[in-house]
Amino acid sequence: MSNCCNDPTEIPKLDPRDIVREQTRHGNLLRELFTGDPEKLMLYELREANAYLRGLAALRAHYPSVRLVA
């Protein structure tokens, strides 16, 4: 077998820069959640969420404003 094709059984390799970027984003989210206004943080994250997560937020969100935006 040649190296021209992707093997679907092989685990994809991650770029270390992507890992650091996600760790930084996660750390920033945690800091904002515990020190800032959680409602504003949820509204911000909701704008970047996919349709499935917006639907869940519309059904399950604690804050009425988050449910309304979702």
N, CA, C and O atoms as a Tripos MOL2 file, in Angstrom:
@<TRIPOS>MOLECULE
protein
  280   279    70     0     0
PROTEIN
NO_CHARGES

@<TRIPOS>ATOM
      1 N           0.8450   -1.1750    0.0000 N.3       1 MET1
      2 CA          0.0000    0.0000    0.0000 C.3       1 MET1
      3 C           0.8900    1.2380    0.0000 C.2       1 MET1
      4 O           1.8770    1.2880    0.7340 O.2       1 MET1
      5 N           0.5600    2.2150   -0.7960 N.am      2 SER2
      6 CA          1.3800    3.4230   -0.8990 C.3       2 SER2
      7 C           0.9570    4.4500    0.1540 C.2       2 SER2
      8 O          -0.0570    4.2850    0.8320 O.2       2 SER2
      9 N           1.7400    5.4900    0.2720 N.am      3 ASN3
     10 CA          1.4770    6.5410    1.2510 C.3       3 ASN3
     11 C           0.5720    7.6390    0.6950 C.2       3 ASN3
     12 O           0.4390    8.6990    1.3060 O.2       3 ASN3
     13 N          -0.0430    7.3960   -0.4470 N.am      4 CYS4
     14 CA         -0.8470    8.4460   -1.0720 C.3       4 CYS4
     15 C          -2.2260    8.6020   -0.4410 C.2       4 CYS4
     16 O          -2.8550    9.6510   -0.5810 O.2       4 CYS4
     17 N          -2.6860    7.6020    0.2300 N.am      5 CYS5
     18 CA         -4.0630    7.6250    0.7370 C.3       5 CYS5
     19 C          -4.0950    7.7030    2.2560 C.2       5 CYS5
     20 O          -3.1750    7.2470    2.9350 O.2       5 CYS5
     21 N          -5.1560    8.2820    2.7710 N.am      6 ASN6
     22 CA         -5.3380    8.3430    4.2210 C.3       6 ASN6
     23 C          -5.9130    7.0330    4.7220 C.2       6 ASN6
     24 O          -6.8300    6.4740    4.1210 O.2       6 ASN6
     25 N          -5.3740    6.5530    5.8150 N.am      7 ASP7
     26 CA         -5.8720    5.3330    6.4350 C.3       7 ASP7
     27 C          -6.9370    5.7260    7.4590 C.2       7 ASP7
     28 O          -6.6050    6.3930    8.4390 O.2       7 ASP7
     29 N          -8.1990    5.3420    7.2740 N.am      8 PRO8
     30 CA         -9.2510    5.7630    8.2140 C.3       8 PRO8
     31 C          -9.0920    5.1580    9.6070 C.2       8 PRO8
     32 O          -9.7040    5.6370   10.5620 O.2       8 PRO8
     33 N          -8.2860    4.1240    9.7310 N.am      9 THR9
     34 CA         -8.1040    3.5120   11.0500 C.3       9 THR9
     35 C          -6.9840    4.1730   11.8340 C.2       9 THR9
     36 O          -6.8450    3.9340   13.0340 O.2       9 THR9
     37 N          -6.1870    4.9990   11.1750 N.am     10 GLU10
     38 CA         -5.0730    5.6550   11.8590 C.3      10 GLU10
     39 C          -5.5720    6.8970   12.5860 C.2      10 GLU10
     40 O          -6.3700    7.6610   12.0430 O.2      10 GLU10
     41 N          -5.1050    7.0980   13.8040 N.am     11 ILE11
     42 CA         -5.4970    8.2520   14.6050 C.3      11 ILE11
     43 C          -4.8550    9.4970   14.0040 C.2      11 ILE11
     44 O          -3.6500    9.5060   13.7560 O.2      11 ILE11
     45 N          -5.6350   10.5460   13.7660 N.am     12 PRO12
     46 CA         -5.0460   11.7600   13.1810 C.3      12 PRO12
     47 C          -4.0760   12.4210   14.1580 C.2      12 PRO12
     48 O          -4.3130   12.4480   15.3650 O.2      12 PRO12
     49 N          -3.0000   12.9420   13.6260 N.am     13 LYS13
     50 CA         -1.9940   13.6090   14.4510 C.3      13 LYS13
     51 C          -2.4320   15.0440   14.7010 C.2      13 LYS13
     52 O          -2.9460   15.7150   13.8060 O.2      13 LYS13
     53 N          -2.2230   15.5060   15.9280 N.am     14 LEU14
     54 CA         -2.6050   16.8560   16.3080 C.3      14 LEU14
     55 C          -1.4080   17.7870   16.2210 C.2      14 LEU14
     56 O          -0.2790   17.4080   16.5320 O.2      14 LEU14
     57 N          -1.6750   18.9890   15.8010 N.am     15 ASP15
     58 CA         -0.6470   20.0130   15.7680 C.3      15 ASP15
     59 C          -0.4890   20.5570   17.1900 C.2      15 ASP15
     60 O          -1.4860   20.9380   17.8040 O.2      15 ASP15
     61 N           0.7260   20.6060   17.7270 N.am     16 PRO16
     62 CA          0.9100   21.1190   19.0940 C.3      16 PRO16
     63 C           0.4020   22.5490   19.2640 C.2      16 PRO16
     64 O          -0.0180   22.9240   20.3590 O.2      16 PRO16
     65 N           0.4330   23.3430   18.2130 N.am     17 ARG17
     66 CA         -0.0820   24.7140   18.3040 C.3      17 ARG17
     67 C          -1.5850   24.7190   18.5470 C.2      17 ARG17
     68 O          -2.0940   25.5790   19.2660 O.2      17 ARG17
     69 N          -2.3040   23.7630   17.9500 N.am     18 ASP18
     70 CA         -3.7470   23.6640   18.1780 C.3      18 ASP18
     71 C          -4.0490   23.2890   19.6280 C.2      18 ASP18
     72 O          -5.0000   23.7920   20.2260 O.2      18 ASP18
     73 N          -3.2300   22.4030   20.1810 N.am     19 ILE19
     74 CA         -3.4240   21.9940   21.5730 C.3      19 ILE19
     75 C          -3.2230   23.1740   22.5110 C.2      19 ILE19
     76 O          -4.0280   23.3930   23.4170 O.2      19 ILE19
     77 N          -2.1490   23.9380   22.2990 N.am     20 VAL20
     78 CA         -1.8770   25.1050   23.1400 C.3      20 VAL20
     79 C          -2.9890   26.1420   22.9920 C.2      20 VAL20
     80 O          -3.4070   26.7530   23.9760 O.2      20 VAL20
     81 N          -3.4650   26.3370   21.7630 N.am     21 ARG21
     82 CA         -4.5390   27.3040   21.5160 C.3      21 ARG21
     83 C          -5.8020   26.9090   22.2740 C.2      21 ARG21
     84 O          -6.4440   27.7650   22.8830 O.2      21 ARG21
     85 N          -6.1670   25.6340   22.2480 N.am     22 GLU22
     86 CA         -7.3750   25.1750   22.9510 C.3      22 GLU22
     87 C          -7.1960   25.2160   24.4670 C.2      22 GLU22
     88 O          -8.1410   25.5270   25.1910 O.2      22 GLU22
     89 N          -5.9890   24.9050   24.9550 N.am     23 GLN23
     90 CA         -5.7460   24.9960   26.3910 C.3      23 GLN23
     91 C          -5.8700   26.4440   26.8600 C.2      23 GLN23
     92 O          -6.4240   26.7050   27.9280 O.2      23 GLN23
     93 N          -5.3660   27.3700   26.0800 N.am     24 THR24
     94 CA         -5.4700   28.7860   26.4240 C.3      24 THR24
     95 C          -6.9210   29.2340   26.4070 C.2      24 THR24
     96 O          -7.3690   29.9450   27.3070 O.2      24 THR24
     97 N          -7.6540   28.8160   25.3830 N.am     25 ARG25
     98 CA         -9.0680   29.1860   25.2900 C.3      25 ARG25
     99 C          -9.8560   28.6160   26.4700 C.2      25 ARG25
    100 O         -10.6970   29.3030   27.0490 O.2      25 ARG25
    101 N          -9.5820   27.3570   26.8240 N.am     26 HIS26
    102 CA        -10.2670   26.7290   27.9570 C.3      26 HIS26
    103 C          -9.9470   27.4630   29.2570 C.2      26 HIS26
    104 O         -10.8370   27.7050   30.0720 O.2      26 HIS26
    105 N          -8.6800   27.8150   29.4500 N.am     27 GLY27
    106 CA         -8.2930   28.5510   30.6550 C.3      27 GLY27
    107 C          -8.9640   29.9040   30.7260 C.2      27 GLY27
    108 O          -9.4000   30.3290   31.7960 O.2      27 GLY27
    109 N          -9.0510   30.5900   29.5870 N.am     28 ASN28
    110 CA         -9.7230   31.8890   29.5650 C.3      28 ASN28
    111 C         -11.2080   31.7490   29.8630 C.2      28 ASN28
    112 O         -11.7820   32.5810   30.5660 O.2      28 ASN28
    113 N         -11.8300   30.7030   29.3350 N.am     29 LEU29
    114 CA        -13.2560   30.4720   29.6150 C.3      29 LEU29
    115 C         -13.4930   30.2230   31.0970 C.2      29 LEU29
    116 O         -14.4360   30.7630   31.6750 O.2      29 LEU29
    117 N         -12.6450   29.4110   31.7150 N.am     30 LEU30
    118 CA        -12.8050   29.1340   33.1430 C.3      30 LEU30
    119 C         -12.6200   30.3960   33.9660 C.2      30 LEU30
    120 O         -13.3890   30.6570   34.8920 O.2      30 LEU30
    121 N         -11.5950   31.1860   33.6310 N.am     31 ARG31
    122 CA        -11.3510   32.4160   34.3760 C.3      31 ARG31
    123 C         -12.5410   33.3570   34.2570 C.2      31 ARG31
    124 O         -12.9910   33.9190   35.2550 O.2      31 ARG31
    125 N         -13.0530   33.5310   33.0390 N.am     32 GLU32
    126 CA        -14.2060   34.4090   32.8370 C.3      32 GLU32
    127 C         -15.4490   33.8870   33.5460 C.2      32 GLU32
    128 O         -16.2350   34.6700   34.0810 O.2      32 GLU32
    129 N         -15.6300   32.5760   33.5520 N.am     33 LEU33
    130 CA        -16.8080   31.9940   34.1900 C.3      33 LEU33
    131 C         -16.8080   32.2530   35.6880 C.2      33 LEU33
    132 O         -17.8550   32.5440   36.2670 O.2      33 LEU33
    133 N         -15.6350   32.1480   36.3260 N.am     34 PHE34
    134 CA        -15.5800   32.3110   37.7780 C.3      34 PHE34
    135 C         -15.3930   33.7510   38.2220 C.2      34 PHE34
    136 O         -15.7120   34.0760   39.3660 O.2      34 PHE34
    137 N         -14.8880   34.6270   37.3570 N.am     35 THR35
    138 CA        -14.6500   36.0050   37.7900 C.3      35 THR35
    139 C         -15.5670   37.0090   37.1150 C.2      35 THR35
    140 O         -15.7420   38.1140   37.6290 O.2      35 THR35
    141 N         -16.1510   36.6640   35.9930 N.am     36 GLY36
    142 CA        -17.0010   37.6020   35.2660 C.3      36 GLY36
    143 C         -18.4680   37.2710   35.4320 C.2      36 GLY36
    144 O         -18.8680   36.5680   36.3590 O.2      36 GLY36
    145 N         -19.2530   37.7910   34.5200 N.am     37 ASP37
    146 CA        -20.6900   37.5530   34.5140 C.3      37 ASP37
    147 C         -20.9790   36.3090   33.6700 C.2      37 ASP37
    148 O         -20.7870   36.3380   32.4540 O.2      37 ASP37
    149 N         -21.4380   35.2150   34.2920 N.am     38 PRO38
    150 CA        -21.6600   33.9790   33.5330 C.3      38 PRO38
    151 C         -22.7080   34.1380   32.4240 C.2      38 PRO38
    152 O         -22.6130   33.4870   31.3830 O.2      38 PRO38
    153 N         -23.6910   34.9880   32.6420 N.am     39 GLU39
    154 CA        -24.7230   35.1770   31.6210 C.3      39 GLU39
    155 C         -24.1260   35.8000   30.3530 C.2      39 GLU39
    156 O         -24.4420   35.3690   29.2430 O.2      39 GLU39
    157 N         -23.2770   36.7990   30.5130 N.am     40 LYS40
    158 CA        -22.6290   37.4300   29.3560 C.3      40 LYS40
    159 C         -21.7090   36.4560   28.6530 C.2      40 LYS40
    160 O         -21.6300   36.4520   27.4250 O.2      40 LYS40
    161 N         -21.0150   35.6320   29.4160 N.am     41 LEU41
    162 CA        -20.1230   34.6330   28.8260 C.3      41 LEU41
    163 C         -20.9180   33.6190   28.0120 C.2      41 LEU41
    164 O         -20.5060   33.2430   26.9150 O.2      41 LEU41
    165 N         -22.0500   33.1760   28.5410 N.am     42 MET42
    166 CA        -22.8850   32.2200   27.8110 C.3      42 MET42
    167 C         -23.4360   32.8320   26.5360 C.2      42 MET42
    168 O         -23.4960   32.1660   25.5020 O.2      42 MET42
    169 N         -23.8380   34.0870   26.5970 N.am     43 LEU43
    170 CA        -24.3400   34.7490   25.3890 C.3      43 LEU43
    171 C         -23.2420   34.8620   24.3400 C.2      43 LEU43
    172 O         -23.4970   34.6730   23.1500 O.2      43 LEU43
    173 N         -22.0280   35.1670   24.7730 N.am     44 TYR44
    174 CA        -20.9050   35.2680   23.8400 C.3      44 TYR44
    175 C         -20.6220   33.9110   23.1890 C.2      44 TYR44
    176 O         -20.4660   33.8280   21.9700 O.2      44 TYR44
    177 N         -20.5550   32.8590   23.9900 N.am     45 GLU45
    178 CA        -20.2650   31.5310   23.4620 C.3      45 GLU45
    179 C         -21.4080   31.0180   22.5850 C.2      45 GLU45
    180 O         -21.1760   30.2670   21.6370 O.2      45 GLU45
    181 N         -22.6200   31.4150   22.8960 N.am     46 LEU46
    182 CA        -23.7720   30.9840   22.1220 C.3      46 LEU46
    183 C         -23.7220   31.5070   20.6890 C.2      46 LEU46
    184 O         -24.1770   30.8380   19.7610 O.2      46 LEU46
    185 N         -23.1680   32.7040   20.5150 N.am     47 ARG47
    186 CA        -23.0640   33.2780   19.1700 C.3      47 ARG47
    187 C         -22.1550   32.4460   18.2730 C.2      47 ARG47
    188 O         -22.3260   32.4410   17.0540 O.2      47 ARG47
    189 N         -21.1890   31.7420   18.8650 N.am     48 GLU48
    190 CA        -20.2420   30.9500   18.0780 C.3      48 GLU48
    191 C         -20.5880   29.4610   18.0560 C.2      48 GLU48
    192 O         -19.8550   28.6680   17.4640 O.2      48 GLU48
    193 N         -21.6820   29.0780   18.6880 N.am     49 ALA49
    194 CA        -22.0430   27.6700   18.7930 C.3      49 ALA49
    195 C         -22.7720   27.1930   17.5350 C.2      49 ALA49
    196 O         -23.3060   27.9890   16.7630 O.2      49 ALA49
    197 N         -22.7780   25.8740   17.3550 N.am     50 ASN50
    198 CA        -23.5010   25.3130   16.2070 C.3      50 ASN50
    199 C         -24.9940   25.2190   16.5450 C.2      50 ASN50
    200 O         -25.4030   25.4910   17.6740 O.2      50 ASN50
    201 N         -25.7850   24.8370   15.5700 N.am     51 ALA51
    202 CA        -27.2410   24.8130   15.7250 C.3      51 ALA51
    203 C         -27.6880   23.8460   16.8190 C.2      51 ALA51
    204 O         -28.6440   24.1360   17.5380 O.2      51 ALA51
    205 N         -27.0190   22.7110   16.9570 N.am     52 TYR52
    206 CA        -27.3930   21.7310   17.9810 C.3      52 TYR52
    207 C         -27.2120   22.3130   19.3820 C.2      52 TYR52
    208 O         -28.0890   22.1720   20.2350 O.2      52 TYR52
    209 N         -26.0740   22.9660   19.6160 N.am     53 LEU53
    210 CA        -25.8330   23.5390   20.9440 C.3      53 LEU53
    211 C         -26.7620   24.7130   21.2300 C.2      53 LEU53
    212 O         -27.1740   24.9190   22.3710 O.2      53 LEU53
    213 N         -27.0910   25.4810   20.1960 N.am     54 ARG54
    214 CA        -28.0590   26.5700   20.4010 C.3      54 ARG54
    215 C         -29.4300   26.0040   20.7620 C.2      54 ARG54
    216 O         -30.1400   26.5760   21.5900 O.2      54 ARG54
    217 N         -29.8020   24.8880   20.1480 N.am     55 GLY55
    218 CA        -31.0710   24.2510   20.4880 C.3      55 GLY55
    219 C         -31.1000   23.7590   21.9200 C.2      55 GLY55
    220 O         -32.1030   23.9160   22.6160 O.2      55 GLY55
    221 N         -29.9950   23.1590   22.3640 N.am     56 LEU56
    222 CA        -29.9140   22.7250   23.7630 C.3      56 LEU56
    223 C         -30.0050   23.9110   24.7090 C.2      56 LEU56
    224 O         -30.6720   23.8420   25.7420 O.2      56 LEU56
    225 N         -29.3370   24.9920   24.3530 N.am     57 ALA57
    226 CA        -29.3890   26.1850   25.2030 C.3      57 ALA57
    227 C         -30.8000   26.7390   25.2710 C.2      57 ALA57
    228 O         -31.2350   27.2140   26.3200 O.2      57 ALA57
    229 N         -31.5190   26.6800   24.1530 N.am     58 ALA58
    230 CA        -32.8910   27.1790   24.1440 C.3      58 ALA58
    231 C         -33.7840   26.3610   25.0750 C.2      58 ALA58
    232 O         -34.7260   26.8890   25.6660 O.2      58 ALA58
    233 N         -33.4850   25.0880   25.1980 N.am     59 LEU59
    234 CA        -34.3040   24.2230   26.0480 C.3      59 LEU59
    235 C         -33.8660   24.2260   27.5110 C.2      59 LEU59
    236 O         -34.7030   24.1380   28.4090 O.2      59 LEU59
    237 N         -32.5540   24.3260   27.7550 N.am     60 ARG60
    238 CA        -32.0420   24.0570   29.0890 C.3      60 ARG60
    239 C         -31.3860   25.2260   29.8180 C.2      60 ARG60
    240 O         -30.9940   25.0720   30.9750 O.2      60 ARG60
    241 N         -31.2550   26.3710   29.1920 N.am     61 ALA61
    242 CA        -30.5070   27.4770   29.7930 C.3      61 ALA61
    243 C         -31.2050   27.9940   31.0460 C.2      61 ALA61
    244 O         -32.4320   28.0760   31.1010 O.2      61 ALA61
    245 N         -30.4180   28.3350   32.0330 N.am     62 HIS62
    246 CA        -30.9330   28.8750   33.2930 C.3      62 HIS62
    247 C         -31.3990   30.3210   33.1160 C.2      62 HIS62
    248 O         -32.4060   30.7350   33.6900 O.2      62 HIS62
    249 N         -30.6530   31.0800   32.3160 N.am     63 TYR63
    250 CA        -30.9550   32.4950   32.1330 C.3      63 TYR63
    251 C         -31.9700   32.6850   31.0000 C.2      63 TYR63
    252 O         -31.7760   32.1430   29.9110 O.2      63 TYR63
    253 N         -33.0380   33.4370   31.2330 N.am     64 PRO64
    254 CA        -34.0390   33.6650   30.1880 C.3      64 PRO64
    255 C         -33.4630   34.3500   28.9450 C.2      64 PRO64
    256 O         -33.8920   34.0630   27.8270 O.2      64 PRO64
    257 N         -32.4930   35.2520   29.1340 N.am     65 SER65
    258 CA        -31.9240   35.9450   27.9750 C.3      65 SER65
    259 C         -31.1670   34.9750   27.0680 C.2      65 SER65
    260 O         -31.1700   35.1360   25.8480 O.2      65 SER65
    261 N         -30.5230   33.9740   27.6590 N.am     66 VAL66
    262 CA        -29.8120   32.9760   26.8660 C.3      66 VAL66
    263 C         -30.8070   32.1310   26.0940 C.2      66 VAL66
    264 O         -30.5770   31.8280   24.9230 O.2      66 VAL66
    265 N         -31.9200   31.7400   26.7310 N.am     67 ARG67
    266 CA        -32.9500   30.9700   26.0420 C.3      67 ARG67
    267 C         -33.5500   31.7660   24.8870 C.2      67 ARG67
    268 O         -33.8230   31.2140   23.8220 O.2      67 ARG67
    269 N         -33.7530   33.0600   25.1020 N.am     68 LEU68
    270 CA        -34.3330   33.9050   24.0710 C.3      68 LEU68
    271 C         -33.4080   34.0490   22.8680 C.2      68 LEU68
    272 O         -33.8640   33.9840   21.7260 O.2      68 LEU68
    273 N         -32.1190   34.2430   23.1100 N.am     69 VAL69
    274 CA        -31.1650   34.3860   22.0150 C.3      69 VAL69
    275 C         -30.9860   33.0550   21.2770 C.2      69 VAL69
    276 O         -30.8310   33.0340   20.0560 O.2      69 VAL69
    277 N         -31.0090   31.9590   22.0140 N.am     70 ALA70
    278 CA        -30.8380   30.6410   21.3850 C.3      70 ALA70
    279 C         -32.0250   30.3430   20.5140 C.2      70 ALA70
    280 O         -32.0830   29.2820   19.8910 O.2      70 ALA70
@<TRIPOS>BOND
     1     1     2 1
     2     2     3 1
     3     3     4 2
     4     3     5 am
     5     5     6 1
     6     6     7 1
     7     7     8 2
     8     7     9 am
     9     9    10 1
    10    10    11 1
    11    11    12 2
    12    11    13 am
    13    13    14 1
    14    14    15 1
    15    15    16 2
    16    15    17 am
    17    17    18 1
    18    18    19 1
    19    19    20 2
    20    19    21 am
    21    21    22 1
    22    22    23 1
    23    23    24 2
    24    23    25 am
    25    25    26 1
    26    26    27 1
    27    27    28 2
    28    27    29 am
    29    29    30 1
    30    30    31 1
    31    31    32 2
    32    31    33 am
    33    33    34 1
    34    34    35 1
    35    35    36 2
    36    35    37 am
    37    37    38 1
    38    38    39 1
    39    39    40 2
    40    39    41 am
    41    41    42 1
    42    42    43 1
    43    43    44 2
    44    43    45 am
    45    45    46 1
    46    46    47 1
    47    47    48 2
    48    47    49 am
    49    49    50 1
    50    50    51 1
    51    51    52 2
    52    51    53 am
    53    53    54 1
    54    54    55 1
    55    55    56 2
    56    55    57 am
    57    57    58 1
    58    58    59 1
    59    59    60 2
    60    59    61 am
    61    61    62 1
    62    62    63 1
    63    63    64 2
    64    63    65 am
    65    65    66 1
    66    66    67 1
    67    67    68 2
    68    67    69 am
    69    69    70 1
    70    70    71 1
    71    71    72 2
    72    71    73 am
    73    73    74 1
    74    74    75 1
    75    75    76 2
    76    75    77 am
    77    77    78 1
    78    78    79 1
    79    79    80 2
    80    79    81 am
    81    81    82 1
    82    82    83 1
    83    83    84 2
    84    83    85 am
    85    85    86 1
    86    86    87 1
    87    87    88 2
    88    87    89 am
    89    89    90 1
    90    90    91 1
    91    91    92 2
    92    91    93 am
    93    93    94 1
    94    94    95 1
    95    95    96 2
    96    95    97 am
    97    97    98 1
    98    98    99 1
    99    99   100 2
   100    99   101 am
   101   101   102 1
   102   102   103 1
   103   103   104 2
   104   103   105 am
   105   105   106 1
   106   106   107 1
   107   107   108 2
   108   107   109 am
   109   109   110 1
   110   110   111 1
   111   111   112 2
   112   111   113 am
   113   113   114 1
   114   114   115 1
   115   115   116 2
   116   115   117 am
   117   117   118 1
   118   118   119 1
   119   119   120 2
   120   119   121 am
   121   121   122 1
   122   122   123 1
   123   123   124 2
   124   123   125 am
   125   125   126 1
   126   126   127 1
   127   127   128 2
   128   127   129 am
   129   129   130 1
   130   130   131 1
   131   131   132 2
   132   131   133 am
   133   133   134 1
   134   134   135 1
   135   135   136 2
   136   135   137 am
   137   137   138 1
   138   138   139 1
   139   139   140 2
   140   139   141 am
   141   141   142 1
   142   142   143 1
   143   143   144 2
   144   143   145 am
   145   145   146 1
   146   146   147 1
   147   147   148 2
   148   147   149 am
   149   149   150 1
   150   150   151 1
   151   151   152 2
   152   151   153 am
   153   153   154 1
   154   154   155 1
   155   155   156 2
   156   155   157 am
   157   157   158 1
   158   158   159 1
   159   159   160 2
   160   159   161 am
   161   161   162 1
   162   162   163 1
   163   163   164 2
   164   163   165 am
   165   165   166 1
   166   166   167 1
   167   167   168 2
   168   167   169 am
   169   169   170 1
   170   170   171 1
   171   171   172 2
   172   171   173 am
   173   173   174 1
   174   174   175 1
   175   175   176 2
   176   175   177 am
   177   177   178 1
   178   178   179 1
   179   179   180 2
   180   179   181 am
   181   181   182 1
   182   182   183 1
   183   183   184 2
   184   183   185 am
   185   185   186 1
   186   186   187 1
   187   187   188 2
   188   187   189 am
   189   189   190 1
   190   190   191 1
   191   191   192 2
   192   191   193 am
   193   193   194 1
   194   194   195 1
   195   195   196 2
   196   195   197 am
   197   197   198 1
   198   198   199 1
   199   199   200 2
   200   199   201 am
   201   201   202 1
   202   202   203 1
   203   203   204 2
   204   203   205 am
   205   205   206 1
   206   206   207 1
   207   207   208 2
   208   207   209 am
   209   209   210 1
   210   210   211 1
   211   211   212 2
   212   211   213 am
   213   213   214 1
   214   214   215 1
   215   215   216 2
   216   215   217 am
   217   217   218 1
   218   218   219 1
   219   219   220 2
   220   219   221 am
   221   221   222 1
   222   222   223 1
   223   223   224 2
   224   223   225 am
   225   225   226 1
   226   226   227 1
   227   227   228 2
   228   227   229 am
   229   229   230 1
   230   230   231 1
   231   231   232 2
   232   231   233 am
   233   233   234 1
   234   234   235 1
   235   235   236 2
   236   235   237 am
   237   237   238 1
   238   238   239 1
   239   239   240 2
   240   239   241 am
   241   241   242 1
   242   242   243 1
   243   243   244 2
   244   243   245 am
   245   245   246 1
   246   246   247 1
   247   247   248 2
   248   247   249 am
   249   249   250 1
   250   250   251 1
   251   251   252 2
   252   251   253 am
   253   253   254 1
   254   254   255 1
   255   255   256 2
   256   255   257 am
   257   257   258 1
   258   258   259 1
   259   259   260 2
   260   259   261 am
   261   261   262 1
   262   262   263 1
   263   263   264 2
   264   263   265 am
   265   265   266 1
   266   266   267 1
   267   267   268 2
   268   267   269 am
   269   269   270 1
   270   270   271 1
   271   271   272 2
   272   271   273 am
   273   273   274 1
   274   274   275 1
   275   275   276 2
   276   275   277 am
   277   277   278 1
   278   278   279 1
   279   279   280 2
@<TRIPOS>SUBSTRUCTURE
     1 MET1         2 RESIDUE 1 A MET
     2 SER2         6 RESIDUE 1 A SER
     3 ASN3        10 RESIDUE 1 A ASN
     4 CYS4        14 RESIDUE 1 A CYS
     5 CYS5        18 RESIDUE 1 A CYS
     6 ASN6        22 RESIDUE 1 A ASN
     7 ASP7        26 RESIDUE 1 A ASP
     8 PRO8        30 RESIDUE 1 A PRO
     9 THR9        34 RESIDUE 1 A THR
    10 GLU10       38 RESIDUE 1 A GLU
    11 ILE11       42 RESIDUE 1 A ILE
    12 PRO12       46 RESIDUE 1 A PRO
    13 LYS13       50 RESIDUE 1 A LYS
    14 LEU14       54 RESIDUE 1 A LEU
    15 ASP15       58 RESIDUE 1 A ASP
    16 PRO16       62 RESIDUE 1 A PRO
    17 ARG17       66 RESIDUE 1 A ARG
    18 ASP18       70 RESIDUE 1 A ASP
    19 ILE19       74 RESIDUE 1 A ILE
    20 VAL20       78 RESIDUE 1 A VAL
    21 ARG21       82 RESIDUE 1 A ARG
    22 GLU22       86 RESIDUE 1 A GLU
    23 GLN23       90 RESIDUE 1 A GLN
    24 THR24       94 RESIDUE 1 A THR
    25 ARG25       98 RESIDUE 1 A ARG
    26 HIS26      102 RESIDUE 1 A HIS
    27 GLY27      106 RESIDUE 1 A GLY
    28 ASN28      110 RESIDUE 1 A ASN
    29 LEU29      114 RESIDUE 1 A LEU
    30 LEU30      118 RESIDUE 1 A LEU
    31 ARG31      122 RESIDUE 1 A ARG
    32 GLU32      126 RESIDUE 1 A GLU
    33 LEU33      130 RESIDUE 1 A LEU
    34 PHE34      134 RESIDUE 1 A PHE
    35 THR35      138 RESIDUE 1 A THR
    36 GLY36      142 RESIDUE 1 A GLY
    37 ASP37      146 RESIDUE 1 A ASP
    38 PRO38      150 RESIDUE 1 A PRO
    39 GLU39      154 RESIDUE 1 A GLU
    40 LYS40      158 RESIDUE 1 A LYS
    41 LEU41      162 RESIDUE 1 A LEU
    42 MET42      166 RESIDUE 1 A MET
    43 LEU43      170 RESIDUE 1 A LEU
    44 TYR44      174 RESIDUE 1 A TYR
    45 GLU45      178 RESIDUE 1 A GLU
    46 LEU46      182 RESIDUE 1 A LEU
    47 ARG47      186 RESIDUE 1 A ARG
    48 GLU48      190 RESIDUE 1 A GLU
    49 ALA49      194 RESIDUE 1 A ALA
    50 ASN50      198 RESIDUE 1 A ASN
    51 ALA51      202 RESIDUE 1 A ALA
    52 TYR52      206 RESIDUE 1 A TYR
    53 LEU53      210 RESIDUE 1 A LEU
    54 ARG54      214 RESIDUE 1 A ARG
    55 GLY55      218 RESIDUE 1 A GLY
    56 LEU56      222 RESIDUE 1 A LEU
    57 ALA57      226 RESIDUE 1 A ALA
    58 ALA58      230 RESIDUE 1 A ALA
    59 LEU59      234 RESIDUE 1 A LEU
    60 ARG60      238 RESIDUE 1 A ARG
    61 ALA61      242 RESIDUE 1 A ALA
    62 HIS62      246 RESIDUE 1 A HIS
    63 TYR63      250 RESIDUE 1 A TYR
    64 PRO64      254 RESIDUE 1 A PRO
    65 SER65      258 RESIDUE 1 A SER
    66 VAL66      262 RESIDUE 1 A VAL
    67 ARG67      266 RESIDUE 1 A ARG
    68 LEU68      270 RESIDUE 1 A LEU
    69 VAL69      274 RESIDUE 1 A VAL
    70 ALA70      278 RESIDUE 1 A ALA
